[in-house]
Amino acid sequence: MYTAISLVLTAALLKQGWYFVFLPMLAGFLLVGPFLAVGLYDVSRALEQGRTPSLALALFAWRRNGAQIGLMALLLVLFLLSWIRVATLLFALFFGIGDFSAERFSLDTFWAIETLLFLVIGTAVGAGFATVVFAVSAVSLPMILDRGTSPFDAIVASVLVIREHWQPMALWAGLITALTLFGLVTFYVGLVVTLPLVGYATWHAYRDLIR
């Protein structure tokens, strides 16, 4: 389902000529990924309890604690929108977007002299957004789903987990990034494997870290 949605969104962006939004949207997938995996958390929860999961369980998992999960999803969407705005402004500062084209995008992005500075700054800013999102969402959504915890308490617990176990969590963040990138560069087909893998692993990480 997410592979199909990603393909449709990509086609729509490219058809509209919004090439300058395409790469930030790809990177933004990491920012909303924790919410997209909510159904997978509930599947893991059902398996752990000896219940048989279903597609309906996965699709409507957010209804278990709809208000709290909705608030957390809103926070992640705000991060995504902020990142898109910042990324677009950075791109406009370096290349402008008024008469932008796919050909110019390819030339400017990979061969222009100013590209190196653009990539360094853009990567640093994107990494900052991703680090904050990972800190607040590493175990917060599984915790909200499982215990009905408030988003504030779940975020505090997630940040404390990162602080107390920063080395394995840094490795986990790197693995999430690598698996997600694999899913994206395979024209989203890889997400069929990597998204469930990350979702199920996140649930078990939550169960191991939050007692």
MARSE-404258 format. One line per 5 residues: for each residue x, y, z of C-alpha. Coordinates in steps of 0.1 Angstrom, whole numbers, plus 5000, padded with zeros to 4 digits. Last residue first. Layout:
REM residues N
X:Y:Z | ...;
END
This chain:
REM residues 211
5095:4982:5315 | 5104:5002:5284 | 5136:4991:5266 | 5130:4955:5256 | 5093:4960:5247;
5101:4992:5228 | 5129:4975:5209 | 5105:4947:5201 | 5080:4972:5186 | 5108:4989:5166;
5119:4956:5152 | 5084:4949:5139 | 5082:4983:5122 | 5117:4982:5108 | 5111:4948:5092;
5077:4958:5080 | 5091:4989:5063 | 5121:4971:5048 | 5103:4943:5029 | 5075:4960:5010;
5096:4992:5012 | 5120:4976:4987 | 5095:4983:4960 | 5097:5020:4967 | 5116:5027:4934;
5145:5006:4946 | 5162:5037:4958 | 5134:5043:4984 | 5134:5009:5000 | 5172:5009:5002;
5171:5044:5018 | 5146:5031:5044 | 5169:5002:5053 | 5200:5024:5055 | 5182:5050:5076;
5167:5025:5100 | 5201:5008:5103 | 5217:5041:5112 | 5190:5049:5138 | 5196:5014:5153;
5233:5021:5155 | 5226:5054:5173 | 5202:5035:5196 | 5229:5009:5204 | 5253:5038:5214;
5228:5062:5230 | 5214:5037:5255 | 5207:5060:5285 | 5202:5092:5265 | 5181:5075:5237;
5159:5058:5263 | 5154:5091:5282 | 5143:5108:5249 | 5118:5080:5243 | 5104:5082:5279;
5100:5120:5276 | 5082:5115:5242 | 5059:5089:5257 | 5050:5112:5286 | 5042:5141:5263;
5023:5119:5238 | 5000:5107:5267 | 5003:5070:5274 | 4975:5047:5262 | 4997:5017:5272;
5003:4997:5240 | 4995:5022:5213 | 5011:5051:5232 | 5042:5030:5239 | 5045:5018:5203;
5043:5055:5193 | 5069:5067:5218 | 5096:5042:5212 | 5120:5060:5189 | 5096:5089:5184;
5110:5118:5202 | 5147:5111:5197 | 5142:5099:5161 | 5124:5131:5153 | 5151:5152:5168;
5178:5133:5150 | 5160:5134:5116 | 5156:5172:5118 | 5192:5176:5126 | 5202:5152:5098;
5182:5172:5074 | 5200:5204:5084 | 5234:5188:5081 | 5225:5172:5047 | 5212:5205:5034;
5243:5223:5045 | 5267:5198:5031 | 5247:5193:4999 | 5245:5230:4992 | 5281:5236:4999;
5291:5208:4975 | 5266:5220:4948 | 5282:5255:4946 | 5306:5243:4919 | 5279:5229:4896;
5281:5192:4885 | 5257:5170:4905 | 5228:5191:4917 | 5231:5219:4891 | 5232:5197:4861;
5205:5172:4872 | 5182:5200:4884 | 5188:5220:4852 | 5176:5191:4831 | 5146:5185:4854;
5135:5221:4850 | 5134:5252:4872 | 5125:5286:4859 | 5114:5302:4891 | 5131:5278:4915;
5163:5295:4925 | 5196:5275:4926 | 5214:5282:4959 | 5190:5303:4979 | 5160:5285:4963;
5173:5251:4973 | 5178:5263:5009 | 5143:5277:5009 | 5129:5245:4996 | 5147:5225:5022;
5135:5248:5050 | 5099:5246:5039 | 5100:5208:5034 | 5116:5203:5068 | 5090:5224:5085;
5062:5205:5067 | 5078:5172:5078 | 5083:5183:5114 | 5047:5195:5115 | 5036:5161:5101;
5055:5144:5129 | 5037:5165:5155 | 5004:5158:5139 | 5011:5121:5141 | 5018:5123:5178;
4986:5142:5183 | 4967:5116:5163 | 4983:5088:5183 | 4970:5104:5215 | 4935:5110:5202;
4932:5077:5184 | 4943:5054:5212 | 4931:5020:5198 | 4919:5038:5167 | 4954:5040:5153;
4954:5003:5147 | 4928:5006:5120 | 4948:4994:5090 | 4968:4969:5109 | 4939:4953:5127;
4919:4953:5094 | 4947:4934:5077 | 4946:4907:5103 | 4966:4895:5133 | 4960:4861:5150;
4963:4865:5187 | 4990:4849:5208 | 4997:4880:5228 | 5030:4886:5212 | 5014:4881:5178;
4988:4907:5186 | 5014:4932:5197 | 5035:4926:5166 | 5004:4933:5144 | 4998:4964:5165;
5032:4977:5159 | 5028:4970:5122 | 4997:4991:5121 | 5016:5020:5137 | 5043:5018:5110;
5032:5049:5091 | 5035:5069:5123 | 5072:5061:5128 | 5078:5067:5091 | 5067:5104:5092;
5102:5118:5095 | 5120:5091:5075 | 5097:5098:5045 | 5108:5134:5047 | 5140:5124:5029;
5120:5114:4999 | 5098:5146:5002 | 5130:5167:5004 | 5142:5150:4972 | 5109:5157:4952;
5102:5192:4963 | 5127:5209:4939 | 5113:5187:4911 | 5079:5203:4914 | 5072:5200:4876;
5035:5192:4882 | 5039:5158:4865 | 5070:5151:4886 | 5051:5158:4919 | 5021:5137:4908;
5042:5108:4896 | 5061:5108:4929 | 5028:5109:4949 | 5014:5080:4929 | 5046:5059:4934;
5047:5066:4971 | 5010:5056:4975 | 5017:5023:4957 | 5047:5015:4978 | 5027:5025:5009;
5000:5000:5000;
END
